[in-house]
């Protein structure tokens, strides 16, 4: 059993963390920060520090994927058919230039009710990224490799122009 926030961490939540801890607020996006939008421009270490301060954990990649796909292994949090209206993305619309409020796409929620698991901002997972890990990993609840050079991000974002990058199974790195 585990829990995930229903919404991505917002600018307002992250600002509270920075004020409480003295952490420097991240560089400005190319638009003014908006409290109900998801926080962005944070490193994996920043995300881990926020999670520790909030008394939570970053999800493992397996936990994130189950929360996004449900028990049926959906292609997208809402089902198996791509629908660009269900998440903040640039597919078929040309470039969009900012995130959306975290509650802007309720029809795109996952089977567990988690929002923005496709689009808006990419989300950090606790795991390291190693391209060949899943060829030999446990089939159920793999915990990721013990170390590697990069960390896993999931979910795609507002600036993704290709629908494949917004699939639940798509893995990004940073």
Secondary structure, 3 states (H helix, E strand, C coil): CCCCCCCCCEHHHHHHHHHHHCCCCCCCCCCCCCCCEECCCCCHHHHHHHHHHHCCCCCCHHHHHHHHHCCCCCCECCECCCCHHHCCCCCCCCCCCCCCECCCCHHHCCCCCCCCCCCCCCEEEEEEECCCHHHHCCCCCCCCCCCCCEEEEECCCCCCCCHHHHCCCCEEEC
